[in-house]
Amino acid sequence: MSGGWPGGQACMPSAQMALDLVNNRSDILPDYELELIHYDSMCDPGEATKLLYDLLYTEPIKIVLMPGCSGVSTLVAEAARMWNLIVLSYGSSSPALSNRQRFPTFFRTHPSATLHNPTRVQLFQKWKWTRIATIQQTTEVFTSTLDDLEQRVKEAGIEISVRQSFLTDPAVAVKNLKRQDARIIVGLFYETEARKVFCEVYKEKLYGKKYVWFLIGWYADNWFKIKDPAINCTAENMAEAVEGHVTTEIVMLNPETVRGVSNLTSQEFLAALMSRLGGKNPEETGGFQEAPLAYDAVWALALALNKTVAPLKAKGRRLEDFNYNNHDITSEIYRALNTSSFEGVSGQVVFDAQGSRMAMTLIEQLQGGSYKKIGYYDSSQKNLSWFGNDVWIGAGPPADRTVVIEEYRFLSQKLFAAVSVFAGLGILLGIVCLTFNIYNGNVRYIQNSQPYLNNMTAVGCMMALAAVFPLGIDGHHVHRSQFPVVCQFRLWLLGLGFSLAYGSMFTKIWWVHTLFTKKDEKKEKKKQPLEPWKLYATVGVLLGIDFLSLVIWQGVDPLHITVEKFTKEAPKEDLDVLIQPLLEHCSSEKMNTWLGVVYGYKGLLLLLGIFLAYETKSVSTEKINDHRAVGMAIYNVAVLCLITAPVTMILSSQQDASFAFASLAIVFSAYITLVVLFVPKMRRLITRGEWQSEQQDTLKTGSSTNNNDEEKSRQLERENRELQKIIQEKEERVSALRNQLAERQALRNRRRPSSGQNQNHNAQADPKSLLPPPGYPNPTMDNHSMPPSFSNSSNLYPAESKMGRNHCHNSQIPLLYK
């Protein structure tokens, strides 16, 4: 009997050794002698095709084909059914070969590469990894293995974050692994490509305590030390890059000292094989690891053929009757192989329904440049035998990704404490102002300032200042579940506080503008008393609008916690972690829409308040005697609010700056409002002693005059003093004119010596000459027609300073009217 053998350096001697033992056994095929015809296909499907043609069309007839590599097995097994040939492989691991529809007569003593995957998944779970990456050489065996791994890790809840492949040059694939922060990497490639991959790994620094590589275990033990002209890395570079990687390998040599069907233990087999190899180093001998599988493959074939002798004899046939058209003998051999079960040097040899070997998996780790066994895994029993001698470069198994530590950003406690102190002092100031206004509510000056509106202003300022405290409370102070309550306190305190404080001031300035800036035809209405209920109704309307809008907002789209994520930050220490800054916000689904409505309404109200304050700056009224102070307060509040609102929206991601702007704007607005409205009143009452009520003032003075009458009396006294000053100026002018008349009279007397004639002439003068020029009043007016101050002016001067009207010369009279 003959078998075709495209084998390796160690597998062919191993198979020949098995064949010799079989031929020497009298209990196995006593009437037959097996012959091994072997060729080296060099794992090249093209070369294998040529060799297959030679084997099929040269004598003797082959009964079984035994390829080695997966690529060659794929070609041979797919074609073998056309010649009714059984294919038994000792080194093929491609999962694609498990397809019975495509490869109906294929068996293998080398387990499928997918047998590594349950072991890998078990290790991922042991080391608590839920994120892996893969890099593969683009061949069918590795592609199908990776497809199976992807399905298994998905069922185990493990994610393949990066999947890279390459044909000949792995440089780009390795760079992508680095870019995608791959940490746990499964590599599927042949030995020659493995050296290329790890040369690039060394260049990209994709090794060390942060990384773990999983490789195939059937490479030679010194694969990374072999000088390869295809790479430009030294042996030291390669040793550094591969240190600590883990391999999974099918158990190809029975770890137990058990004599199998060949009457050899695994150690005795190795000794015999080394003798046949002539003392060659196993690490430098290709196929050395698969040699036990080749040995057991020959034994499996011999036992199967031996098992077919009896059934064929019952049918009147023999094995030597086989030809490439005989399907019956092929079926008997297939049935015999499918039911094989024996103890070989590689362990228990059993084939599954797909013709693949079932075996345990050996787990090894490269420690100090040499492979150490760290465990076994039996996938059929799901049993992991762990030795506990795994070694890591770091403190333990690395994380499967960069550990991201979520760190919430909280408000600076020093800033919060400082602003809280100012807010607390502001609330105390508001209490003082409110108490002062209530206590002195009967004082006329306070009554004329509409004290109830001022009380509302004080209460509104205190509510706004109280909003500073929830504004600074965050996750540092309260649990996350309680944070929405804090959000509600912020909104309602600030909203209603603003409505009370600003609404009461706006009401004052609105009514001042309405009553005292009308046209002349409406001046009579100014004398009508201001009804307080209209003021309170205006404040109520403004407060009701805010209250209703807040109720609708919180009913339709209530505030809740949202978390803002920032760019990850690397700590200064050399740790494999990143800091993920987080910031909690009070927000709702349509926050921008609600803020736009509220800010738009409040903004228009602030601008209107500024306009009304400007329009009424020159108005003087006793009905609302502090409207100018109210206007000043409106200016300050409006400017602060119009600046702070957009700034806080821009700085919302900076918790300290945002809180500082918002809280200080509230504090300054409240302080300015309280100081401007109440401090002048306190100062007036203290400096003037106007602490008494109207009734107390009446009892003390014994008169019914009030503060308003006293003010009118002082006004009249000021007017009288001004008129007296004017009279004095006129008298001085009259005295000067009299002196001029006297000088001119003396000059005329010197020019006219005859005083008698002049006297007669004066006596006969025309009375009309004594009349004033046209347009001037008649000088001979009765005293009662003159103002009292002028009619009594003669009492203010001495008698010698007076000059009667008859003492004036008639020609000088007109000068008095110029």
Rosetta blueprint (number, residue, H / E / L):
1 M L
2 S E
3 G E
4 G E
5 W E
6 P E
7 G L
8 G L
9 Q L
10 A L
11 C H
12 M H
13 P H
14 S H
15 A H
16 Q H
17 M H
18 A H
19 L H
20 D H
21 L H
22 V H
23 N H
24 N H
25 R L
26 S L
27 D L
28 I L
29 L L
30 P L
31 D L
32 Y L
33 E L
34 L L
35 E E
36 L E
37 I E
38 H E
39 Y E
40 D L
41 S L
42 M L
43 C L
44 D L
45 P H
46 G H
47 E H
48 A H
49 T H
50 K H
51 L H
52 L H
53 Y H
54 D H
55 L H
56 L H
57 Y L
58 T L
59 E L
60 P L
61 I L
62 K L
63 I L
64 V E
65 L E
66 M L
67 P L
68 G L
69 C L
70 S H
71 G H
72 V H
73 S H
74 T H
75 L H
76 V H
77 A H
78 E H
79 A H
80 A H
81 R H
82 M H
83 W H
84 N L
85 L L
86 I E
87 V E
88 L E
89 S E
90 Y L
91 G L
92 S L
93 S L
94 S L
95 P H
96 A H
97 L H
98 S H
99 N L
100 R L
101 Q L
102 R L
103 F L
104 P L
105 T L
106 F E
107 F E
108 R E
109 T L
110 H L
111 P L
112 S L
113 A H
114 T H
115 L H
116 H H
117 N H
118 P H
119 T H
120 R H
121 V H
122 Q H
123 L H
124 F H
125 Q H
126 K H
127 W L
128 K L
129 W L
130 T L
131 R E
132 I E
133 A E
134 T E
135 I E
136 Q E
137 Q E
138 T L
139 T L
140 E H
141 V H
142 F H
143 T H
144 S H
145 T H
146 L H
147 D H
148 D H
149 L H
150 E H
151 Q H
152 R H
153 V H
154 K H
155 E H
156 A L
157 G L
158 I L
159 E E
160 I E
161 S E
162 V E
163 R E
164 Q E
165 S E
166 F E
167 L L
168 T L
169 D L
170 P L
171 A H
172 V H
173 A H
174 V H
175 K H
176 N H
177 L H
178 K H
179 R H
180 Q L
181 D L
182 A L
183 R L
184 I E
185 I E
186 V E
187 G E
188 L E
189 F L
190 Y L
191 E H
192 T H
193 E H
194 A H
195 R H
196 K H
197 V H
198 F H
199 C H
200 E H
201 V H
202 Y H
203 K H
204 E H
205 K L
206 L L
207 Y L
208 G L
209 K L
210 K L
211 Y L
212 V E
213 W E
214 F E
215 L E
216 I E
217 G L
218 W L
219 Y L
220 A L
221 D L
222 N L
223 W L
224 F L
225 K L
226 I L
227 K L
228 D L
229 P L
230 A L
231 I L
232 N L
233 C L
234 T L
235 A H
236 E H
237 N H
238 M H
239 A H
240 E H
241 A H
242 V H
243 E L
244 G L
245 H L
246 V E
247 T E
248 T E
249 E E
250 I E
251 V L
252 M L
253 L L
254 N L
255 P L
256 E L
257 T L
258 V L
259 R L
260 G L
261 V L
262 S L
263 N L
264 L L
265 T L
266 S H
267 Q H
268 E H
269 F H
270 L H
271 A H
272 A H
273 L H
274 M H
275 S H
276 R H
277 L H
278 G L
279 G L
280 K L
281 N L
282 P H
283 E H
284 E H
285 T L
286 G L
287 G L
288 F L
289 Q L
290 E L
291 A H
292 P H
293 L H
294 A H
295 Y H
296 D H
297 A H
298 V H
299 W H
300 A H
301 L H
302 A H
303 L H
304 A H
305 L H
306 N H
307 K H
308 T H
309 V H
310 A H
311 P H
312 L H
313 K H
314 A H
315 K L
316 G L
317 R L
318 R L
319 L H
320 E H
321 D H
322 F L
323 N L
324 Y L
325 N L
326 N L
327 H H
328 D H
329 I H
330 T H
331 S H
332 E H
333 I H
334 Y H
335 R H
336 A H
337 L H
338 N H
339 T L
340 S L
341 S E
342 F E
343 E E
344 G E
345 V L
346 S L
347 G E
348 Q E
349 V E
350 V E
351 F E
352 D L
353 A L
354 Q L
355 G L
356 S L
357 R E
358 M L
359 A L
360 M L
361 T E
362 L E
363 I E
364 E E
365 Q E
366 L E
367 Q E
368 G L
369 G L
370 S E
371 Y E
372 K E
373 K E
374 I E
375 G E
376 Y E
377 Y E
378 D E
379 S L
380 S L
381 Q L
382 K L
383 N E
384 L E
385 S E
386 W E
387 F L
388 G L
389 N L
390 D L
391 V L
392 W L
393 I L
394 G L
395 A L
396 G L
397 P L
398 P L
399 A L
400 D L
401 R L
402 T L
403 V E
404 V E
405 I E
406 E E
407 E E
408 Y E
409 R L
410 F L
411 L L
412 S L
413 Q H
414 K H
415 L H
416 F H
417 A H
418 A H
419 V H
420 S H
421 V H
422 F H
423 A H
424 G H
425 L H
426 G H
427 I H
428 L H
429 L H
430 G H
431 I H
432 V H
433 C H
434 L H
435 T H
436 F H
437 N H
438 I H
439 Y H
440 N L
441 G L
442 N L
443 V L
444 R H
445 Y H
446 I H
447 Q H
448 N L
449 S L
450 Q L
451 P H
452 Y H
453 L H
454 N H
455 N H
456 M H
457 T H
458 A H
459 V H
460 G H
461 C H
462 M H
463 M H
464 A H
465 L H
466 A H
467 A L
468 V H
469 F H
470 P H
471 L H
472 G H
473 I L
474 D L
475 G L
476 H L
477 H L
478 V L
479 H L
480 R H
481 S H
482 Q H
483 F H
484 P H
485 V H
486 V H
487 C H
488 Q H
489 F H
490 R H
491 L H
492 W H
493 L H
494 L H
495 G H
496 L H
497 G H
498 F H
499 S H
500 L H
501 A H
502 Y H
503 G H
504 S H
505 M H
506 F H
507 T H
508 K H
509 I H
510 W H
511 W H
512 V H
513 H H
514 T H
515 L H
516 F H
517 T L
518 K L
519 K L
520 D H
521 E H
522 K H
523 K H
524 E H
525 K H
526 K H
527 K H
528 Q L
529 P L
530 L L
531 E L
532 P H
533 W H
534 K H
535 L H
536 Y H
537 A H
538 T H
539 V H
540 G H
541 V H
542 L H
543 L H
544 G H
545 I H
546 D H
547 F H
548 L H
549 S H
550 L H
551 V H
552 I H
553 W H
554 Q H
555 G H
556 V H
557 D L
558 P L
559 L L
560 H E
561 I E
562 T E
563 V E
564 E E
565 K E
566 F L
567 T L
568 K L
569 E E
570 A L
571 P L
572 K L
573 E L
574 D L
575 L L
576 D L
577 V E
578 L E
579 I E
580 Q E
581 P E
582 L E
583 L E
584 E E
585 H E
586 C E
587 S E
588 S L
589 E L
590 K L
591 M H
592 N H
593 T H
594 W H
595 L H
596 G H
597 V H
598 V H
599 Y H
600 G H
601 Y H
602 K H
603 G H
604 L H
605 L H
606 L H
607 L H
608 L H
609 G H
610 I H
611 F H
612 L H
613 A H
614 Y H
615 E H
616 T L
617 K L
618 S L
619 V L
620 S L
621 T L
622 E L
623 K L
624 I L
625 N L
626 D L
627 H H
628 R H
629 A H
630 V H
631 G H
632 M H
633 A H
634 I H
635 Y H
636 N H
637 V H
638 A H
639 V H
640 L H
641 C H
642 L H
643 I H
644 T H
645 A H
646 P H
647 V H
648 T H
649 M H
650 I H
651 L L
652 S L
653 S L
654 Q L
655 Q H
656 D H
657 A H
658 S H
659 F H
660 A H
661 F H
662 A H
663 S H
664 L H
665 A H
666 I H
667 V H
668 F H
669 S H
670 A H
671 Y H
672 I H
673 T H
674 L H
675 V H
676 V H
677 L H
678 F H
679 V H
680 P H
681 K H
682 M H
683 R H
684 R H
685 L H
686 I H
687 T H
688 R H
689 G L
690 E L
691 W L
692 Q L
693 S L
694 E H
695 Q H
696 Q H
697 D H
698 T H
699 L H
700 K H
701 T H
702 G L
703 S L
704 S L
705 T L
706 N L
707 N H
708 N H
709 D H
710 E H
711 E H
712 K H
713 S H
714 R H
715 Q H
716 L H
717 E H
718 R H
719 E H
720 N H
721 R H
722 E H
723 L H
724 Q H
725 K H
726 I H
727 I H
728 Q H
729 E H
730 K H
731 E H
732 E H
733 R H
734 V H
735 S H
736 A H
737 L H
738 R H
739 N H
740 Q H
741 L H
742 A H
743 E H
744 R H
745 Q H
746 A H
747 L H
748 R H
749 N H
750 R H
751 R H
752 R L
753 P L
754 S L
755 S H
756 G H
757 Q H
758 N H
759 Q H
760 N H
761 H H
762 N H
763 A H
764 Q L
765 A L
766 D L
767 P H
768 K H
769 S H
770 L H
771 L L
772 P L
773 P L
774 P L
775 G L
776 Y L
777 P L
778 N L
779 P L
780 T L
781 M L
782 D L
783 N H
784 H H
785 S H
786 M L
787 P L
788 P H
789 S H
790 F H
791 S H
792 N L
793 S H
794 S H
795 N H
796 L H
797 Y L
798 P L
799 A H
800 E H
801 S H
802 K L
803 M L
804 G L
805 R H
806 N H
807 H H
808 C L
809 H L
810 N H
811 S H
812 Q H
813 I H
814 P H
815 L H
816 L H
817 Y H
818 K L
